[in-house]
Amino acid sequence: MTLEEFKTECRSELQALRDGDGIYKLVNNERLPISDDDFEQMVIDCANSKFNQQQFGYIQARQEAYGSVQDQLDMQYWDSVNGTTLWADHIAQVKADNPKPE
């Protein structure tokens, strides 16, 4: 999705909240309704967050799936000892499971 599409999606989601129970901000321990400018900033922040997750979320997912450097080095060592390709297979699987967006 494009950033503009995410803005449209976020605007719809946030408007539903605003129309329902309302969206408020806390100022000096006082609950106040948000202004139109606050709402627009929320839409922008929401859209940017979703867009960044779409574009760069794969990086964190890969980092978590790769495992520690120590574990990878251990895989490489045992691959060299046993003539296997466990480490290369693991890396390929992580990349396949978490593709880089085009």
C-alpha positions in Angstrom: 0.0 0.0 0.0 1.1 3.6 -0.5 1.4 6.1 2.2 -1.8 7.8 1.0 -3.7 4.6 1.1 -2.5 4.1 4.7 -3.7 7.6 5.5 -7.2 6.8 4.1 -7.3 3.6 6.1 -6.1 5.3 9.3 -8.5 8.2 8.9 -11.4 5.7 8.6 -10.2 3.7 11.7 -9.7 6.8 13.8 -12.9 8.5 12.7 -14.8 5.4 13.9 -13.2 5.7 17.3 -13.8 9.4 17.4 -17.5 8.9 16.5 -17.9 6.1 19.0 -16.5 6.7 22.5 -14.5 9.6 21.4 -10.8 10.2 21.4 -9.4 12.3 24.2 -6.1 13.7 25.3 -4.9 14.2 28.9 -3.7 17.8 29.7 -2.8 18.6 33.3 -4.8 15.6 34.4 -7.9 16.9 32.6 -9.5 14.8 29.9 -10.1 17.0 26.8 -11.5 16.1 23.3 -8.9 16.2 20.6 -8.8 19.1 18.1 -9.0 18.7 14.3 -5.3 19.4 14.2 -4.7 16.7 16.8 -6.8 14.3 14.7 -4.9 15.0 11.5 -1.6 14.4 13.3 -2.9 11.1 14.6 -3.8 10.1 11.0 -0.3 11.1 9.8 1.4 9.2 12.7 -0.7 6.1 12.2 -0.1 6.1 8.4 3.6 6.6 8.8 3.8 3.8 11.4 1.9 1.3 9.1 4.0 2.3 6.1 7.3 1.9 7.9 6.1 -1.5 9.2 5.3 -2.5 5.6 8.6 -1.3 4.2 11.0 -2.2 7.0 9.2 -4.7 9.3 10.9 -7.6 7.5 14.2 -6.4 9.0 13.2 -6.9 12.6 11.4 -10.2 11.7 14.6 -11.5 10.1 16.8 -10.4 13.0 14.6 -12.3 15.4 14.5 -15.4 13.2 18.2 -15.5 12.5 19.1 -16.2 16.1 22.2 -15.1 17.8 25.6 -14.8 16.2 26.9 -17.5 18.5 24.2 -19.9 17.3 25.0 -19.1 13.7 28.7 -19.6 14.2 28.0 -22.9 15.9 25.8 -23.9 12.9 28.7 -23.0 10.5 31.2 -24.9 12.6 29.1 -28.1 12.5 28.4 -27.6 8.8 32.1 -27.6 8.2 32.7 -30.7 10.4 29.7 -32.6 9.0 29.7 -31.4 5.4 26.1 -30.1 5.8 24.4 -26.9 4.8 22.2 -26.3 7.8 23.3 -22.7 8.3 22.8 -21.7 4.6 19.5 -23.5 4.6 18.4 -21.6 7.8 19.4 -18.2 6.3 17.6 -19.0 3.0 14.4 -20.1 5.0 14.5 -16.9 7.1 14.7 -14.8 4.0 11.9 -16.7 2.3 9.7 -16.4 5.3 10.4 -12.7 5.7 10.7 -11.3 2.1 12.0 -7.8 1.4 9.2 -5.7 -0.1 9.7 -4.7 -3.7 
